[in-house]
Amino acid sequence: MCYTTVETKRFHRREVIFMKKKGFTLIELLVVIAIIGLLATIAAVALNNARISSRDTKRLGDMKQVQTAMELYFNANSEYPNDGDTGCQGVLLETLATTCDGVNDELLLTYLPGLATLGDPLTGDSVTKCTGKGGLTANCDYAFTDLGGAVDYEVYFYVEKDAVTGGALGKTLGPGGIE
């Protein structure tokens, strides 16, 4: 601390007057900046995890809706959407009604009116591959595959944070549910 001495005439003694410092030292400023940086990093990680959970929840909700729509379609048509002998292989759900010739467009859109806008919440991820029954592989961006015979189908999707592995995991939806 800085101080100065002053002699007063009246008491003839020295008084010590402490001078108050003005501002912060460099070390104090660096400590505060480091703490703010640490808090910002923690907040960013927590926000990213919340976003991942939100997208996974949307994916699972979408798949439940698709499964319900497929079952309603099956009940009305006695078959799942299919394209006869050629099959619908790796067709995006959003284009299913227009791409696969054997699909009853109006009926499918009745049960799943948002089909044209249905897609993975993390757009542009077409590199992740999912493998389904019989080794069929398709992009995990809500791709539909007719497994033939009009009695089986798969929709490929993935979750970013799997409860078991902790990482991204390709999944399939079929008549039996999510696998």
N, C-alpha and C positions, 0 to 999 in steps of 0.2 A: 504494500500500500504506500501511496505517496503521502507525505506529510511535510509540513513546514512549521517552523517555530516563529512565534511572534512574541515580542516583549511588550508588555503593557506597562504604561507609566504608573498607573495607580498602585498596583500591587508588587511591582518589581519582580515579577516571577515570569518564568517562561510557560506559556501555554502551548500545547500541541494542538494544532488544528489539522484535522484529517481532510484531505481533498477527495471528494467523491469522483470515481472514475466515470467517464462518459462513454457508453457503447459497450459492445461485447468483444471478447477476445476471439481470435481466429479459431481456436480450439472449440470454444462454445458453439460457434456458428457451424463448424463441421459436424459436431455431435448432433445438433438439431437436424441438419440436412440428412445425416445418415439415418436417424430415426424416422424422418418423414419418408425417405426412400424405402426403408424396410416395411413400413405400414402400407405404402402404395403397392409394393410387390405382393404382400399378403392379400390385399384387397383384389388385385388383378387375378391372382390364382383362384380365389374363392369365386369371383365372378365368372371365370372361364368354366369352372366345375359346374356352376349353376346353369350356364348355357348348355353344356353337354347333357346334363340331366334333363333339361327342358326339351332338347331335340330328341333324346331317347324316348321320353314320355310321349311326344307327338308321334314318333314312329310306331310305337306299340299301340297307341290309340288308333292310328290309321289302319294298322293291320287288323285290329279287332273289327273296325268298320268294314274293311274289305272282306274279311271272313264272313261276317253277317250277310253282306251283299251277295257273296258267292253262294251261300247256303239258300238264300231267298231265290236266287236265279236258278239254282238246282231244283228247288221245290216246284218252280213254275215251268221249267223246261225239261226236267228229268235228266239233265246233264249240266256239267260246268261249261263255261265258255271254252270253245275249241274251234279249230279250223279244219275239221275233217282229217284227212290222211296226213296232210303236211304238218299240222301242228303249229301252234304259236310259240315260237322259241325266243325267249329273251326280249319280248315286246314290253315296252314301258306301259305301266297301267294307264297312264294318262292318254295313250294312243290306242289302247286295246279295242275300243269300240269301232275305230276307223281302220285299224290295220288288219285284224283277223276277220276274214270273210264270213266264217260260220257263226259269228257272235251276233245274237239278237241285240242290236244297238239300243233300241228303245227300252227293252226290258232291263238291260244292264244299267242304263242311265237312270231308270226309275228307282232302282235299289241303291245306286251309288251316284247321286246327282253331281257330286263334286269330282267325278272321275277325271274330267279334263284338266283339273288344276291339282290333282293329287300327285305329289312328288316328295322326294326326300327333303327335309328342311335344310340340310346342308347341301346347297346346290353345287353342281359341277363335280361331284365326287363319283366319277365313272370308272376309276381305276381299281377300286376295291372289288374283288371277285368273291362270289359265294358259290359253294358247291352243294348241290341238292341230291335227290335220290338218283341212283344210277350214275353218279359222277357228272351230271349235267352242271355246267358252269355258266353263270351270267353275272352281269354287273349288279351290284347290290343297291341299285337305285330304284327300287320298286319295280323290278322286271318280272313280268308274268311269263310262265312257261306252261303250256298244255302238255301234260305227260301222256296224252293219247287215251283213246277209249272214252273220252268225255266224262270220266269218273274220277279223275285226279288232276291236280294242278299244283303249282308252286309259285309263290311270290317271293322274290329274293330281296332282302334288306339287311341292314346291319345296325348294331348298336355301338356307339362310340366307347361306352364304358360298361363292359360286361361285369356282372356281379361276381362271377367266379374268377375270370382271368384278369380283370382289371383293365384290359385293353379292348380294342375294337374287335368285334366278332361278327362274322356273317351268319345270318339266320334265314330260315325259310318258313313260310306260312303255307299250310296245306289244309285239306279238309279236316285233319286231326288237330289243327291248331298250330301254334308256333313251336318250332323245333330249333 
